Amino acid sequence: MATVDISRGQGTNVGDGCNGGFPNKNTLGLCQKCHSLETAKDEEERTRLDNIPQCLECGTLGKHIKNNKCGSCSRKETDEATQRNASQAKNAAIIARPGAWTIRNQQPPRATNRGGPEE
């Protein structure tokens, strides 16, 4: 049995849709642009819809989409980068800690006066 790739903008008939790859698309079927073009009432509406920017990550349409990415996909990318950076920082700290501990233990103790009798 063939598997269905929901990230592709495909319809049920051969030739439907753009067959574009949208990694964050999570519904089966056409991307939002192809669906909107398919259901447009007339050529004027199709032209208007065709000029609305589309997110290249999830396939959604929005007239305020910047840099080919909607707000949701931009946030997702930022969240993933933050998690990667935190993981890398944690791993670097784990690697550095034994060396830092060794260096600290090789230093002579500090002379401190903690309120005891003066000498």
The 8 nearest C-alpha neighbors of each residue, nearest first, counted from 0:
[[1, 2, 3, 4, 5, 11, 27, 9],
 [2, 0, 3, 4, 5, 11, 7, 27],
 [1, 3, 0, 4, 5, 27, 6, 7],
 [2, 4, 5, 1, 27, 7, 6, 0],
 [3, 5, 6, 7, 2, 27, 9, 8],
 [4, 6, 27, 7, 26, 3, 25, 24],
 [5, 7, 24, 21, 4, 22, 20, 25],
 [8, 6, 20, 5, 18, 19, 9, 4],
 [7, 9, 29, 18, 30, 19, 17, 16],
 [10, 8, 29, 16, 18, 28, 7, 15],
 [9, 11, 15, 28, 29, 12, 16, 8],
 [10, 12, 13, 9, 15, 28, 29, 14],
 [13, 11, 10, 15, 14, 9, 16, 28],
 [14, 12, 15, 11, 10, 9, 16, 18],
 [13, 15, 12, 16, 10, 17, 9, 18],
 [16, 14, 10, 12, 13, 9, 17, 11],
 [15, 17, 9, 33, 18, 10, 29, 8],
 [16, 18, 19, 8, 9, 33, 15, 29],
 [19, 17, 8, 9, 7, 16, 20, 15],
 [20, 18, 17, 8, 7, 21, 9, 16],
 [19, 21, 7, 6, 22, 18, 8, 56],
 [20, 22, 56, 57, 6, 24, 23, 58],
 [23, 21, 6, 56, 24, 20, 57, 7],
 [22, 24, 57, 56, 21, 25, 6, 72],
 [25, 23, 57, 6, 21, 22, 26, 58],
 [24, 26, 23, 5, 6, 27, 57, 22],
 [27, 25, 5, 24, 28, 6, 29, 30],
 [26, 28, 5, 25, 29, 6, 4, 9],
 [29, 27, 10, 9, 8, 26, 30, 5],
 [28, 30, 8, 9, 10, 34, 16, 33],
 [29, 31, 8, 58, 33, 32, 34, 28],
 [30, 32, 34, 59, 33, 58, 35, 29],
 [31, 33, 35, 34, 30, 36, 60, 59],
 [34, 32, 36, 35, 30, 16, 31, 29],
 [35, 33, 37, 31, 32, 36, 29, 30],
 [34, 36, 32, 38, 33, 37, 39, 31],
 [35, 37, 33, 39, 34, 45, 38, 32],
 [38, 36, 34, 35, 39, 33, 45, 32],
 [37, 39, 35, 36, 34, 40, 33, 45],
 [40, 38, 36, 41, 45, 37, 44, 35],
 [41, 39, 38, 44, 42, 45, 43, 37],
 [40, 42, 44, 43, 39, 45, 46, 38],
 [41, 43, 45, 44, 46, 40, 39, 47],
 [42, 44, 46, 45, 41, 47, 40, 48],
 [43, 45, 47, 46, 42, 41, 39, 48],
 [46, 44, 42, 48, 43, 47, 36, 39],
 [45, 47, 49, 43, 44, 48, 42, 50],
 [46, 48, 44, 50, 45, 49, 43, 51],
 [49, 47, 45, 51, 50, 46, 44, 36],
 [48, 50, 46, 47, 51, 45, 36, 32],
 [51, 49, 48, 47, 52, 46, 45, 62],
 [50, 52, 62, 48, 49, 61, 60, 53],
 [53, 51, 62, 61, 60, 64, 50, 54],
 [54, 52, 60, 59, 58, 55, 67, 61],
 [55, 53, 68, 67, 58, 69, 56, 59],
 [54, 56, 58, 67, 57, 21, 68, 53],
 [55, 57, 21, 23, 54, 22, 58, 68],
 [58, 56, 24, 23, 21, 59, 54, 55],
 [57, 59, 54, 30, 55, 31, 53, 21],
 [60, 58, 31, 54, 53, 57, 61, 32],
 [61, 59, 53, 52, 32, 51, 31, 54],
 [62, 60, 63, 64, 52, 51, 53, 59],
 [61, 63, 51, 64, 52, 60, 53, 50],
 [62, 64, 61, 65, 52, 69, 51, 60],
 [65, 63, 69, 61, 62, 68, 52, 67],
 [64, 66, 67, 68, 63, 69, 52, 54],
 [65, 67, 68, 64, 69, 54, 55, 52],
 [68, 66, 54, 65, 55, 64, 53, 69],
 [67, 69, 54, 66, 65, 64, 55, 72],
 [70, 68, 64, 54, 72, 71, 73, 67],
 [69, 71, 73, 72, 74, 68, 64, 75],
 [72, 70, 74, 73, 69, 75, 68, 76],
 [71, 73, 75, 74, 69, 70, 76, 68],
 [72, 74, 70, 76, 75, 71, 69, 68],
 [75, 73, 77, 71, 76, 72, 78, 70],
 [74, 76, 72, 78, 73, 77, 71, 79],
 [75, 77, 73, 79, 74, 78, 72, 80],
 [76, 78, 74, 80, 75, 79, 81, 73],
 [79, 77, 81, 75, 80, 76, 74, 82],
 [78, 80, 82, 76, 81, 77, 75, 83],
 [79, 81, 83, 77, 82, 78, 84, 76],
 [82, 80, 78, 84, 79, 83, 85, 77],
 [81, 83, 85, 79, 80, 84, 86, 78],
 [84, 82, 80, 86, 81, 85, 87, 79],
 [83, 85, 87, 81, 86, 82, 80, 88],
 [86, 84, 88, 82, 87, 83, 81, 89],
 [85, 87, 89, 83, 84, 88, 82, 90],
 [86, 88, 84, 90, 89, 85, 91, 83],
 [89, 87, 91, 85, 86, 90, 84, 92],
 [90, 88, 86, 92, 87, 91, 85, 93],
 [89, 91, 93, 87, 92, 88, 86, 94],
 [90, 92, 88, 94, 89, 93, 95, 87],
 [93, 91, 95, 89, 94, 90, 96, 88],
 [94, 92, 90, 91, 96, 95, 89, 97],
 [93, 95, 91, 92, 96, 90, 97, 98],
 [96, 94, 92, 93, 98, 97, 91, 99],
 [95, 97, 99, 93, 98, 94, 92, 100],
 [98, 96, 100, 99, 95, 101, 94, 93],
 [99, 97, 101, 100, 96, 95, 102, 94],
 [98, 100, 96, 102, 101, 97, 103, 95],
 [99, 101, 97, 103, 98, 102, 96, 104],
 [102, 100, 98, 104, 99, 103, 97, 105],
 [101, 103, 99, 105, 104, 100, 98, 106],
 [104, 102, 100, 105, 101, 106, 99, 98],
 [103, 105, 101, 102, 106, 100, 107, 99],
 [106, 104, 102, 103, 101, 107, 100, 108],
 [107, 105, 104, 103, 108, 102, 109, 101],
 [108, 106, 109, 105, 104, 103, 110, 102],
 [109, 107, 106, 110, 104, 111, 105, 103],
 [108, 110, 111, 107, 106, 112, 103, 104],
 [111, 109, 108, 112, 107, 113, 106, 115],
 [112, 110, 113, 109, 108, 114, 115, 117],
 [111, 113, 114, 115, 110, 117, 116, 109],
 [114, 112, 115, 111, 116, 110, 117, 109],
 [113, 115, 112, 116, 117, 111, 118, 110],
 [114, 116, 113, 117, 112, 118, 111, 110],
 [117, 115, 118, 114, 112, 113, 111, 110],
 [118, 116, 115, 114, 112, 113, 111, 110],
 [117, 116, 115, 112, 114, 111, 113, 110]]
